[in-house]
Amino acid sequence: MQAYEFNSVVGNGGIIHIPQQYLTKIFSPVKVIILTNEKVPNNKNENFSAISLETKGFKFNRDEANER
């Protein structure tokens, strides 16, 4: 597999033009990966809070837990 990297813009109808210098080198099906510089909105809450659990006196039975 050979890789060629170049910058382009998506034209009307979703067409991406391949620079002329690469057209003479491509003779087989290609795999296209699109990377953008746009930041993807994240709907998740990015603020995390610490949690503290009281575990004093807690007994853990591994065999009982594995039965579930």
Predicted model as a PDB file, atoms N, CA, C, CB and O in Angstrom, pLDDT in the B-factor column:
MODEL        1                                                                  
ATOM      1  N   MET A   1       0.849  -1.171   0.000  1.00 80.00           N  
ATOM      2  CA  MET A   1       0.000   0.000   0.000  1.00 80.00           C  
ATOM      3  C   MET A   1       0.894   1.232   0.000  1.00 80.00           C  
ATOM      4  CB  MET A   1      -0.966  -0.001   1.220  1.00 80.00           C  
ATOM      5  O   MET A   1       1.858   1.312   0.760  1.00 80.00           O  
ATOM      6  N   GLN A   2       0.571   2.172  -0.842  1.00 85.00           N  
ATOM      7  CA  GLN A   2       1.307   3.432  -0.948  1.00 85.00           C  
ATOM      8  C   GLN A   2       0.428   4.561  -0.427  1.00 85.00           C  
ATOM      9  CB  GLN A   2       1.747   3.707  -2.421  1.00 85.00           C  
ATOM     10  O   GLN A   2      -0.773   4.575  -0.697  1.00 85.00           O  
ATOM     11  N   ALA A   3       0.997   5.504   0.311  1.00 88.00           N  
ATOM     12  CA  ALA A   3       0.236   6.624   0.853  1.00 88.00           C  
ATOM     13  C   ALA A   3       0.682   7.924   0.206  1.00 88.00           C  
ATOM     14  CB  ALA A   3       0.394   6.705   2.378  1.00 88.00           C  
ATOM     15  O   ALA A   3       1.875   8.159   0.012  1.00 88.00           O  
ATOM     16  N   TYR A   4      -0.286   8.761  -0.124  1.00 88.00           N  
ATOM     17  CA  TYR A   4      -0.032  10.099  -0.641  1.00 88.00           C  
ATOM     18  C   TYR A   4      -0.801  11.069   0.238  1.00 88.00           C  
ATOM     19  CB  TYR A   4      -0.449  10.233  -2.153  1.00 88.00           C  
ATOM     20  O   TYR A   4      -1.980  10.853   0.521  1.00 88.00           O  
ATOM     21  N   GLU A   5      -0.156  12.118   0.664  1.00 90.00           N  
ATOM     22  CA  GLU A   5      -0.817  13.090   1.535  1.00 90.00           C  
ATOM     23  C   GLU A   5      -0.862  14.437   0.841  1.00 90.00           C  
ATOM     24  CB  GLU A   5      -0.090  13.204   2.898  1.00 90.00           C  
ATOM     25  O   GLU A   5       0.141  14.909   0.305  1.00 90.00           O  
ATOM     26  N   PHE A   6      -2.045  15.056   0.857  1.00 89.00           N  
ATOM     27  CA  PHE A   6      -2.208  16.384   0.284  1.00 89.00           C  
ATOM     28  C   PHE A   6      -3.416  17.046   0.924  1.00 89.00           C  
ATOM     29  CB  PHE A   6      -2.364  16.317  -1.258  1.00 89.00           C  
ATOM     30  O   PHE A   6      -4.259  16.373   1.516  1.00 89.00           O  
ATOM     31  N   ASN A   7      -3.499  18.353   0.806  1.00 89.00           N  
ATOM     32  CA  ASN A   7      -4.642  19.106   1.320  1.00 89.00           C  
ATOM     33  C   ASN A   7      -5.571  19.432   0.168  1.00 89.00           C  
ATOM     34  CB  ASN A   7      -4.185  20.404   2.044  1.00 89.00           C  
ATOM     35  O   ASN A   7      -5.132  19.697  -0.950  1.00 89.00           O  
ATOM     36  N   SER A   8      -6.855  19.407   0.458  1.00 89.00           N  
ATOM     37  CA  SER A   8      -7.856  19.710  -0.548  1.00 89.00           C  
ATOM     38  C   SER A   8      -9.084  20.247   0.155  1.00 89.00           C  
ATOM     39  CB  SER A   8      -8.200  18.462  -1.404  1.00 89.00           C  
ATOM     40  O   SER A   8      -9.147  20.258   1.385  1.00 89.00           O  
ATOM     41  N   VAL A   9     -10.046  20.685  -0.609  1.00 88.00           N  
ATOM     42  CA  VAL A   9     -11.329  21.099  -0.056  1.00 88.00           C  
ATOM     43  C   VAL A   9     -12.407  20.255  -0.724  1.00 88.00           C  
ATOM     44  CB  VAL A   9     -11.587  22.637  -0.272  1.00 88.00           C  
ATOM     45  O   VAL A   9     -12.246  19.793  -1.853  1.00 88.00           O  
ATOM     46  N   VAL A  10     -13.496  20.064  -0.011  1.00 89.00           N  
ATOM     47  CA  VAL A  10     -14.607  19.305  -0.562  1.00 89.00           C  
ATOM     48  C   VAL A  10     -15.422  20.262  -1.419  1.00 89.00           C  
ATOM     49  CB  VAL A  10     -15.484  18.649   0.570  1.00 89.00           C  
ATOM     50  O   VAL A  10     -15.923  21.275  -0.931  1.00 89.00           O  
ATOM     51  N   GLY A  11     -15.550  19.936  -2.695  1.00 88.00           N  
ATOM     52  CA  GLY A  11     -16.276  20.798  -3.618  1.00 88.00           C  
ATOM     53  C   GLY A  11     -17.753  20.462  -3.653  1.00 88.00           C  
ATOM     54  O   GLY A  11     -18.250  19.677  -2.846  1.00 88.00           O  
ATOM     55  N   ASN A  12     -18.446  21.074  -4.605  1.00 90.00           N  
ATOM     56  CA  ASN A  12     -19.877  20.824  -4.787  1.00 90.00           C  
ATOM     57  C   ASN A  12     -20.127  19.344  -5.039  1.00 90.00           C  
ATOM     58  CB  ASN A  12     -20.436  21.666  -5.952  1.00 90.00           C  
ATOM     59  O   ASN A  12     -19.415  18.714  -5.822  1.00 90.00           O  
ATOM     60  N   GLY A  13     -21.114  18.803  -4.391  1.00 91.00           N  
ATOM     61  CA  GLY A  13     -21.449  17.398  -4.571  1.00 91.00           C  
ATOM     62  C   GLY A  13     -20.507  16.458  -3.847  1.00 91.00           C  
ATOM     63  O   GLY A  13     -20.532  15.252  -4.089  1.00 91.00           O  
ATOM     64  N   GLY A  14     -19.672  16.991  -2.957  1.00 91.00           N  
ATOM     65  CA  GLY A  14     -18.775  16.130  -2.191  1.00 91.00           C  
ATOM     66  C   GLY A  14     -17.548  15.681  -2.953  1.00 91.00           C  
ATOM     67  O   GLY A  14     -16.931  14.682  -2.584  1.00 91.00           O  
ATOM     68  N   ILE A  15     -17.177  16.387  -4.003  1.00 91.00           N  
ATOM     69  CA  ILE A  15     -16.034  15.988  -4.831  1.00 91.00           C  
ATOM     70  C   ILE A  15     -14.735  16.513  -4.223  1.00 91.00           C  
ATOM     71  CB  ILE A  15     -16.198  16.509  -6.283  1.00 91.00           C  
ATOM     72  O   ILE A  15     -14.625  17.695  -3.895  1.00 91.00           O  
ATOM     73  N   ILE A  16     -13.759  15.627  -4.078  1.00 90.00           N  
ATOM     74  CA  ILE A  16     -12.426  15.994  -3.635  1.00 90.00           C  
ATOM     75  C   ILE A  16     -11.490  15.779  -4.808  1.00 90.00           C  
ATOM     76  CB  ILE A  16     -11.980  15.165  -2.383  1.00 90.00           C  
ATOM     77  O   ILE A  16     -11.387  14.670  -5.332  1.00 90.00           O  
ATOM     78  N   HIS A  17     -10.817  16.822  -5.215  1.00 89.00           N  
ATOM     79  CA  HIS A  17      -9.917  16.717  -6.363  1.00 89.00           C  
ATOM     80  C   HIS A  17      -8.547  16.221  -5.918  1.00 89.00           C  
ATOM     81  CB  HIS A  17      -9.788  18.076  -7.081  1.00 89.00           C  
ATOM     82  O   HIS A  17      -7.984  16.699  -4.933  1.00 89.00           O  
ATOM     83  N   ILE A  18      -8.024  15.254  -6.662  1.00 89.00           N  
ATOM     84  CA  ILE A  18      -6.695  14.714  -6.411  1.00 89.00           C  
ATOM     85  C   ILE A  18      -5.717  15.524  -7.252  1.00 89.00           C  
ATOM     86  CB  ILE A  18      -6.615  13.174  -6.750  1.00 89.00           C  
ATOM     87  O   ILE A  18      -5.936  15.692  -8.451  1.00 89.00           O  
ATOM     88  N   PRO A  19      -4.643  16.030  -6.652  1.00 90.00           N  
ATOM     89  CA  PRO A  19      -3.668  16.812  -7.420  1.00 90.00           C  
ATOM     90  C   PRO A  19      -3.124  16.029  -8.613  1.00 90.00           C  
ATOM     91  CB  PRO A  19      -2.513  17.244  -6.518  1.00 90.00           C  
ATOM     92  O   PRO A  19      -2.938  14.814  -8.552  1.00 90.00           O  
ATOM     93  N   GLN A  20      -2.879  16.748  -9.682  1.00 90.00           N  
ATOM     94  CA  GLN A  20      -2.428  16.153 -10.939  1.00 90.00           C  
ATOM     95  C   GLN A  20      -1.188  15.276 -10.756  1.00 90.00           C  
ATOM     96  CB  GLN A  20      -2.138  17.245 -11.953  1.00 90.00           C  
ATOM     97  O   GLN A  20      -1.058  14.244 -11.414  1.00 90.00           O  
ATOM     98  N   GLN A  21      -0.283  15.678  -9.872  1.00 90.00           N  
ATOM     99  CA  GLN A  21       0.966  14.930  -9.688  1.00 90.00           C  
ATOM    100  C   GLN A  21       0.742  13.509  -9.192  1.00 90.00           C  
ATOM    101  CB  GLN A  21       1.859  15.657  -8.720  1.00 90.00           C  
ATOM    102  O   GLN A  21       1.614  12.658  -9.365  1.00 90.00           O  
ATOM    103  N   TYR A  22      -0.413  13.232  -8.575  1.00 89.00           N  
ATOM    104  CA  TYR A  22      -0.693  11.894  -8.061  1.00 89.00           C  
ATOM    105  C   TYR A  22      -1.542  11.068  -9.020  1.00 89.00           C  
ATOM    106  CB  TYR A  22      -1.387  11.991  -6.724  1.00 89.00           C  
ATOM    107  O   TYR A  22      -1.562   9.840  -8.925  1.00 89.00           O  
ATOM    108  N   LEU A  23      -2.232  11.714  -9.926  1.00 88.00           N  
ATOM    109  CA  LEU A  23      -3.135  10.993 -10.826  1.00 88.00           C  
ATOM    110  C   LEU A  23      -2.406   9.965 -11.683  1.00 88.00           C  
ATOM    111  CB  LEU A  23      -3.865  11.972 -11.721  1.00 88.00           C  
ATOM    112  O   LEU A  23      -2.985   8.933 -12.024  1.00 88.00           O  
ATOM    113  N   THR A  24      -1.172  10.220 -12.033  1.00 87.00           N  
ATOM    114  CA  THR A  24      -0.427   9.276 -12.876  1.00 87.00           C  
ATOM    115  C   THR A  24       0.153   8.116 -12.073  1.00 87.00           C  
ATOM    116  CB  THR A  24       0.695  10.002 -13.604  1.00 87.00           C  
ATOM    117  O   THR A  24       0.716   7.182 -12.644  1.00 87.00           O  
ATOM    118  N   LYS A  25       0.014   8.175 -10.740  1.00 88.00           N  
ATOM    119  CA  LYS A  25       0.577   7.130  -9.878  1.00 88.00           C  
ATOM    120  C   LYS A  25      -0.485   6.192  -9.316  1.00 88.00           C  
ATOM    121  CB  LYS A  25       1.340   7.762  -8.737  1.00 88.00           C  
ATOM    122  O   LYS A  25      -0.156   5.162  -8.727  1.00 88.00           O  
ATOM    123  N   ILE A  26      -1.746   6.540  -9.495  1.00 87.00           N  
ATOM    124  CA  ILE A  26      -2.827   5.751  -8.892  1.00 87.00           C  
ATOM    125  C   ILE A  26      -3.515   4.927  -9.965  1.00 87.00           C  
ATOM    126  CB  ILE A  26      -3.852   6.667  -8.172  1.00 87.00           C  
ATOM    127  O   ILE A  26      -4.163   5.470 -10.860  1.00 87.00           O  
ATOM    128  N   PHE A  27      -3.367   3.596  -9.867  1.00 87.00           N  
ATOM    129  CA  PHE A  27      -3.946   2.705 -10.868  1.00 87.00           C  
ATOM    130  C   PHE A  27      -4.849   1.640 -10.269  1.00 87.00           C  
ATOM    131  CB  PHE A  27      -2.854   2.046 -11.652  1.00 87.00           C  
ATOM    132  O   PHE A  27      -5.301   0.743 -10.981  1.00 87.00           O  
ATOM    133  N   SER A  28      -5.117   1.722  -8.978  1.00 88.00           N  
ATOM    134  CA  SER A  28      -5.924   0.691  -8.328  1.00 88.00           C  
ATOM    135  C   SER A  28      -6.949   1.364  -7.422  1.00 88.00           C  
ATOM    136  CB  SER A  28      -5.029  -0.297  -7.518  1.00 88.00           C  
ATOM    137  O   SER A  28      -6.887   2.577  -7.217  1.00 88.00           O  
ATOM    138  N   PRO A  29      -7.888   0.596  -6.877  1.00 90.00           N  
ATOM    139  CA  PRO A  29      -8.852   1.175  -5.930  1.00 90.00           C  
ATOM    140  C   PRO A  29      -8.112   1.839  -4.765  1.00 90.00           C  
ATOM    141  CB  PRO A  29      -9.825   0.083  -5.400  1.00 90.00           C  
ATOM    142  O   PRO A  29      -7.020   1.412  -4.391  1.00 90.00           O  
ATOM    143  N   VAL A  30      -8.704   2.865  -4.208  1.00 89.00           N  
ATOM    144  CA  VAL A  30      -8.072   3.607  -3.127  1.00 89.00           C  
ATOM    145  C   VAL A  30      -8.921   3.561  -1.872  1.00 89.00           C  
ATOM    146  CB  VAL A  30      -7.825   5.051  -3.542  1.00 89.00           C  
ATOM    147  O   VAL A  30     -10.127   3.316  -1.925  1.00 89.00           O  
ATOM    148  N   LYS A  31      -8.279   3.798  -0.754  1.00 90.00           N  
ATOM    149  CA  LYS A  31      -8.953   3.920   0.535  1.00 90.00           C  
ATOM    150  C   LYS A  31      -8.854   5.385   0.934  1.00 90.00           C  
ATOM    151  CB  LYS A  31      -8.317   2.965   1.636  1.00 90.00           C  
ATOM    152  O   LYS A  31      -7.761   5.952   0.946  1.00 90.00           O  
ATOM    153  N   VAL A  32      -9.970   5.995   1.255  1.00 88.00           N  
ATOM    154  CA  VAL A  32      -9.993   7.418   1.573  1.00 88.00           C  
ATOM    155  C   VAL A  32     -10.265   7.612   3.055  1.00 88.00           C  
ATOM    156  CB  VAL A  32     -11.052   8.153   0.729  1.00 88.00           C  
ATOM    157  O   VAL A  32     -11.215   7.049   3.600  1.00 88.00           O  
ATOM    158  N   ILE A  33      -9.427   8.410   3.704  1.00 90.00           N  
ATOM    159  CA  ILE A  33      -9.609   8.778   5.108  1.00 90.00           C  
ATOM    160  C   ILE A  33      -9.665  10.294   5.149  1.00 90.00           C  
ATOM    161  CB  ILE A  33      -8.450   8.207   6.034  1.00 90.00           C  
ATOM    162  O   ILE A  33      -8.760  10.964   4.651  1.00 90.00           O  
ATOM    163  N   ILE A  34     -10.717  10.837   5.735  1.00 88.00           N  
ATOM    164  CA  ILE A  34     -10.887  12.284   5.769  1.00 88.00           C  
ATOM    165  C   ILE A  34     -10.597  12.793   7.182  1.00 88.00           C  
ATOM    166  CB  ILE A  34     -12.321  12.684   5.319  1.00 88.00           C  
ATOM    167  O   ILE A  34     -11.201  12.343   8.156  1.00 88.00           O  
ATOM    168  N   LEU A  35      -9.666  13.736   7.273  1.00 87.00           N  
ATOM    169  CA  LEU A  35      -9.336  14.383   8.533  1.00 87.00           C  
ATOM    170  C   LEU A  35      -9.680  15.862   8.387  1.00 87.00           C  
ATOM    171  CB  LEU A  35      -7.822  14.176   8.912  1.00 87.00           C  
ATOM    172  O   LEU A  35      -9.325  16.487   7.388  1.00 87.00           O  
ATOM    173  N   THR A  36     -10.367  16.419   9.373  1.00 85.00           N  
ATOM    174  CA  THR A  36     -10.693  17.837   9.322  1.00 85.00           C  
ATOM    175  C   THR A  36     -10.059  18.554  10.502  1.00 85.00           C  
ATOM    176  CB  THR A  36     -12.217  18.049   9.313  1.00 85.00           C  
ATOM    177  O   THR A  36      -9.661  17.930  11.486  1.00 85.00           O  
ATOM    178  N   ASN A  37      -9.974  19.851  10.392  1.00 82.00           N  
ATOM    179  CA  ASN A  37      -9.448  20.665  11.484  1.00 82.00           C  
ATOM    180  C   ASN A  37     -10.557  21.172  12.388  1.00 82.00           C  
ATOM    181  CB  ASN A  37      -8.654  21.836  10.933  1.00 82.00           C  
ATOM    182  O   ASN A  37     -10.293  21.903  13.343  1.00 82.00           O  
ATOM    183  N   GLU A  38     -11.787  20.796  12.102  1.00 81.00           N  
ATOM    184  CA  GLU A  38     -12.919  21.243  12.896  1.00 81.00           C  
ATOM    185  C   GLU A  38     -12.946  20.523  14.230  1.00 81.00           C  
ATOM    186  CB  GLU A  38     -14.229  21.018  12.144  1.00 81.00           C  
ATOM    187  O   GLU A  38     -12.659  19.329  14.308  1.00 81.00           O  
ATOM    188  N   LYS A  39     -13.291  21.253  15.274  1.00 79.00           N  
ATOM    189  CA  LYS A  39     -13.454  20.633  16.578  1.00 79.00           C  
ATOM    190  C   LYS A  39     -14.863  20.044  16.641  1.00 79.00           C  
ATOM    191  CB  LYS A  39     -13.211  21.664  17.739  1.00 79.00           C  
ATOM    192  O   LYS A  39     -15.846  20.738  16.387  1.00 79.00           O  
ATOM    193  N   VAL A  40     -14.948  18.780  16.976  1.00 72.00           N  
ATOM    194  CA  VAL A  40     -16.233  18.103  17.082  1.00 72.00           C  
ATOM    195  C   VAL A  40     -16.851  18.461  18.421  1.00 72.00           C  
ATOM    196  CB  VAL A  40     -16.080  16.562  16.930  1.00 72.00           C  
ATOM    197  O   VAL A  40     -16.213  18.291  19.460  1.00 72.00           O  
ATOM    198  N   PRO A  41     -18.101  18.962  18.413  1.00 72.00           N  
ATOM    199  CA  PRO A  41     -18.722  19.306  19.694  1.00 72.00           C  
ATOM    200  C   PRO A  41     -18.890  18.071  20.572  1.00 72.00           C  
ATOM    201  CB  PRO A  41     -20.082  19.976  19.467  1.00 72.00           C  
ATOM    202  O   PRO A  41     -19.278  17.000  20.106  1.00 72.00           O  
ATOM    203  N   ASN A  42     -18.590  18.250  21.837  1.00 70.00           N  
ATOM    204  CA  ASN A  42     -18.693  17.156  22.794  1.00 70.00           C  
ATOM    205  C   ASN A  42     -19.858  17.472  23.721  1.00 70.00           C  
ATOM    206  CB  ASN A  42     -17.354  16.958  23.598  1.00 70.00           C  
ATOM    207  O   ASN A  42     -19.815  18.452  24.465  1.00 70.00           O  
ATOM    208  N   ASN A  43     -20.885  16.656  23.679  1.00 68.00           N  
ATOM    209  CA  ASN A  43     -22.064  16.895  24.501  1.00 68.00           C  
ATOM    210  C   ASN A  43     -21.906  16.360  25.916  1.00 68.00           C  
ATOM    211  CB  ASN A  43     -23.274  16.272  23.856  1.00 68.00           C  
ATOM    212  O   ASN A  43     -22.768  16.588  26.765  1.00 68.00           O  
ATOM    213  N   LYS A  44     -20.830  15.661  26.174  1.00 69.00           N  
ATOM    214  CA  LYS A  44     -20.619  15.091  27.496  1.00 69.00           C  
ATOM    215  C   LYS A  44     -20.108  16.170  28.443  1.00 69.00           C  
ATOM    216  CB  LYS A  44     -19.629  13.907  27.433  1.00 69.00           C  
ATOM    217  O   LYS A  44     -19.409  17.099  28.037  1.00 69.00           O  
ATOM    218  N   ASN A  45     -20.466  16.027  29.688  1.00 67.00           N  
ATOM    219  CA  ASN A  45     -19.991  16.939  30.708  1.00 67.00           C  
ATOM    220  C   ASN A  45     -18.523  16.628  30.982  1.00 67.00           C  
ATOM    221  CB  ASN A  45     -20.845  16.830  32.004  1.00 67.00           C  
ATOM    222  O   ASN A  45     -18.195  15.525  31.420  1.00 67.00           O  
ATOM    223  N   GLU A  46     -17.654  17.577  30.731  1.00 68.00           N  
ATOM    224  CA  GLU A  46     -16.224  17.343  30.889  1.00 68.00           C  
ATOM    225  C   GLU A  46     -15.738  17.602  32.306  1.00 68.00           C  
ATOM    226  CB  GLU A  46     -15.459  18.208  29.931  1.00 68.00           C  
ATOM    227  O   GLU A  46     -14.557  17.411  32.596  1.00 68.00           O  
ATOM    228  N   ASN A  47     -16.628  18.031  33.192  1.00 74.00           N  
ATOM    229  CA  ASN A  47     -16.238  18.272  34.576  1.00 74.00           C  
ATOM    230  C   ASN A  47     -16.395  16.998  35.386  1.00 74.00           C  
ATOM    231  CB  ASN A  47     -17.073  19.410  35.193  1.00 74.00           C  
ATOM    232  O   ASN A  47     -17.466  16.390  35.409  1.00 74.00           O  
ATOM    233  N   PHE A  48     -15.329  16.605  36.044  1.00 72.00           N  
ATOM    234  CA  PHE A  48     -15.361  15.409  36.863  1.00 72.00           C  
ATOM    235  C   PHE A  48     -15.215  15.807  38.318  1.00 72.00           C  
ATOM    236  CB  PHE A  48     -14.253  14.417  36.446  1.00 72.00           C  
ATOM    237  O   PHE A  48     -14.500  16.752  38.652  1.00 72.00           O  
ATOM    238  N   SER A  49     -15.897  15.079  39.171  1.00 77.00           N  
ATOM    239  CA  SER A  49     -15.777  15.305  40.606  1.00 77.00           C  
ATOM    240  C   SER A  49     -15.204  14.054  41.244  1.00 77.00           C  
ATOM    241  CB  SER A  49     -17.149  15.677  41.240  1.00 77.00           C  
ATOM    242  O   SER A  49     -15.457  12.938  40.790  1.00 77.00           O  
ATOM    243  N   ALA A  50     -14.444  14.248  42.283  1.00 84.00           N  
ATOM    244  CA  ALA A  50     -13.887  13.107  43.006  1.00 84.00           C  
ATOM    245  C   ALA A  50     -14.982  12.471  43.838  1.00 84.00           C  
ATOM    246  CB  ALA A  50     -12.692  13.534  43.901  1.00 84.00           C  
ATOM    247  O   ALA A  50     -15.915  13.147  44.271  1.00 84.00           O  
ATOM    248  N   ILE A  51     -14.870  11.187  44.059  1.00 85.00           N  
ATOM    249  CA  ILE A  51     -15.836  10.475  44.880  1.00 85.00           C  
ATOM    250  C   ILE A  51     -15.076   9.737  45.975  1.00 85.00           C  
ATOM    251  CB  ILE A  51     -16.694   9.491  44.023  1.00 85.00           C  
ATOM    252  O   ILE A  51     -13.991   9.202  45.749  1.00 85.00           O  
ATOM    253  N   SER A  52     -15.646   9.720  47.121  1.00 85.00           N  
ATOM    254  CA  SER A  52     -15.026   9.049  48.251  1.00 85.00           C  
ATOM    255  C   SER A  52     -16.020   8.038  48.806  1.00 85.00           C  
ATOM    256  CB  SER A  52     -14.585  10.069  49.347  1.00 85.00           C  
ATOM    257  O   SER A  52     -17.170   8.378  49.085  1.00 85.00           O  
ATOM    258  N   LEU A  53     -15.579   6.808  48.964  1.00 83.00           N  
ATOM    259  CA  LEU A  53     -16.434   5.747  49.504  1.00 83.00           C  
ATOM    260  C   LEU A  53     -15.851   5.249  50.813  1.00 83.00           C  
ATOM    261  CB  LEU A  53     -16.582   4.578  48.494  1.00 83.00           C  
ATOM    262  O   LEU A  53     -14.641   5.061  50.942  1.00 83.00           O  
ATOM    263  N   GLU A  54     -16.717   5.041  51.768  1.00 84.00           N  
ATOM    264  CA  GLU A  54     -16.285   4.470  53.044  1.00 84.00           C  
ATOM    265  C   GLU A  54     -16.274   2.955  52.893  1.00 84.00           C  
ATOM    266  CB  GLU A  54     -17.223   4.919  54.228  1.00 84.00           C  
ATOM    267  O   GLU A  54     -17.331   2.354  52.707  1.00 84.00           O  
ATOM    268  N   THR A  55     -15.116   2.330  52.967  1.00 83.00           N  
ATOM    269  CA  THR A  55     -15.007   0.881  52.782  1.00 83.00           C  
ATOM    270  C   THR A  55     -14.599   0.157  54.063  1.00 83.00           C  
ATOM    271  CB  THR A  55     -14.006   0.576  51.687  1.00 83.00           C  
ATOM    272  O   THR A  55     -14.384  -1.055  54.057  1.00 83.00           O  
ATOM    273  N   LYS A  56     -14.498   0.887  55.129  1.00 85.00           N  
ATOM    274  CA  LYS A  56     -14.121   0.275  56.404  1.00 85.00           C  
ATOM    275  C   LYS A  56     -15.206  -0.724  56.809  1.00 85.00           C  
ATOM    276  CB  LYS A  56     -13.918   1.363  57.517  1.00 85.00           C  
ATOM    277  O   LYS A  56     -16.387  -0.382  56.859  1.00 85.00           O  
ATOM    278  N   GLY A  57     -14.798  -1.943  57.094  1.00 85.00           N  
ATOM    279  CA  GLY A  57     -15.735  -2.975  57.497  1.00 85.00           C  
ATOM    280  C   GLY A  57     -16.374  -3.721  56.322  1.00 85.00           C  
ATOM    281  O   GLY A  57     -17.160  -4.644  56.538  1.00 85.00           O  
ATOM    282  N   PHE A  58     -16.051  -3.340  55.094  1.00 83.00           N  
ATOM    283  CA  PHE A  58     -16.615  -4.017  53.927  1.00 83.00           C  
ATOM    284  C   PHE A  58     -15.884  -5.329  53.709  1.00 83.00           C  
ATOM    285  CB  PHE A  58     -16.525  -3.123  52.663  1.00 83.00           C  
ATOM    286  O   PHE A  58     -14.654  -5.372  53.701  1.00 83.00           O  
ATOM    287  N   LYS A  59     -16.647  -6.396  53.531  1.00 83.00           N  
ATOM    288  CA  LYS A  59     -16.058  -7.705  53.289  1.00 83.00           C  
ATOM    289  C   LYS A  59     -16.373  -8.111  51.853  1.00 83.00           C  
ATOM    290  CB  LYS A  59     -16.591  -8.766  54.307  1.00 83.00           C  
ATOM    291  O   LYS A  59     -17.523  -8.088  51.414  1.00 83.00           O  
ATOM    292  N   PHE A  60     -15.323  -8.480  51.143  1.00 81.00           N  
ATOM    293  CA  PHE A  60     -15.464  -8.872  49.747  1.00 81.00           C  
ATOM    294  C   PHE A  60     -15.199 -10.360  49.613  1.00 81.00           C  
ATOM    295  CB  PHE A  60     -14.508  -8.063  48.843  1.00 81.00           C  
ATOM    296  O   PHE A  60     -14.146 -10.852  50.019  1.00 81.00           O  
ATOM    297  N   ASN A  61     -16.162 -11.075  49.040  1.00 84.00           N  
ATOM    298  CA  ASN A  61     -16.030 -12.500  48.824  1.00 84.00           C  
ATOM    299  C   ASN A  61     -15.903 -12.727  47.318  1.00 84.00           C  
ATOM    300  CB  ASN A  61     -17.246 -13.288  49.427  1.00 84.00           C  
ATOM    301  O   ASN A  61     -16.890 -12.620  46.590  1.00 84.00           O  
ATOM    302  N   ARG A  62     -14.717 -13.032  46.858  1.00 86.00           N  
ATOM    303  CA  ARG A  62     -14.452 -13.176  45.432  1.00 86.00           C  
ATOM    304  C   ARG A  62     -15.292 -14.303  44.810  1.00 86.00           C  
ATOM    305  CB  ARG A  62     -12.962 -13.442  45.202  1.00 86.00           C  
ATOM    306  O   ARG A  62     -15.808 -14.140  43.704  1.00 86.00           O  
ATOM    307  N   ASP A  63     -15.436 -15.428  45.495  1.00 88.00           N  
ATOM    308  CA  ASP A  63     -16.229 -16.531  44.957  1.00 88.00           C  
ATOM    309  C   ASP A  63     -17.693 -16.139  44.780  1.00 88.00           C  
ATOM    310  CB  ASP A  63     -16.124 -17.746  45.870  1.00 88.00           C  
ATOM    311  O   ASP A  63     -18.323 -16.505  43.788  1.00 88.00           O  
ATOM    312  N   GLU A  64     -18.225 -15.400  45.735  1.00 83.00           N  
ATOM    313  CA  GLU A  64     -19.607 -14.953  45.652  1.00 83.00           C  
ATOM    314  C   GLU A  64     -19.776 -13.949  44.489  1.00 83.00           C  
ATOM    315  CB  GLU A  64     -20.046 -14.315  46.998  1.00 83.00           C  
ATOM    316  O   GLU A  64     -20.775 -13.981  43.770  1.00 83.00           O  
ATOM    317  N   ALA A  65     -18.803 -13.083  44.327  1.00 82.00           N  
ATOM    318  CA  ALA A  65     -18.875 -12.113  43.229  1.00 82.00           C  
ATOM    319  C   ALA A  65     -18.795 -12.803  41.877  1.00 82.00           C  
ATOM    320  CB  ALA A  65     -17.754 -11.081  43.353  1.00 82.00           C  
ATOM    321  O   ALA A  65     -19.487 -12.390  40.946  1.00 82.00           O  
ATOM    322  N   ASN A  66     -17.980 -13.832  41.736  1.00 87.00           N  
ATOM    323  CA  ASN A  66     -17.847 -14.550  40.462  1.00 87.00           C  
ATOM    324  C   ASN A  66     -19.065 -15.393  40.116  1.00 87.00           C  
ATOM    325  CB  ASN A  66     -16.634 -15.434  40.500  1.00 87.00           C  
ATOM    326  O   ASN A  66     -19.256 -15.745  38.952  1.00 87.00           O  
ATOM    327  N   GLU A  67     -19.878 -15.717  41.085  1.00 83.00           N  
ATOM    328  CA  GLU A  67     -21.095 -16.497  40.824  1.00 83.00           C  
ATOM    329  C   GLU A  67     -22.126 -15.674  40.064  1.00 83.00           C  
ATOM    330  CB  GLU A  67     -21.698 -17.003  42.139  1.00 83.00           C  
ATOM    331  O   GLU A  67     -22.992 -16.232  39.389  1.00 83.00           O  
ATOM    332  N   ARG A  68     -22.040 -14.374  40.168  1.00 68.00           N  
ATOM    333  CA  ARG A  68     -23.055 -13.486  39.559  1.00 68.00           C  
ATOM    334  C   ARG A  68     -22.846 -13.302  38.114  1.00 68.00           C  
ATOM    335  CB  ARG A  68     -23.060 -12.152  40.210  1.00 68.00           C  
ATOM    336  O   ARG A  68     -23.611 -12.588  37.466  1.00 68.00           O  
TER     337      ARG A  68                                                      
ENDMDL                                                                          
END                                                                             
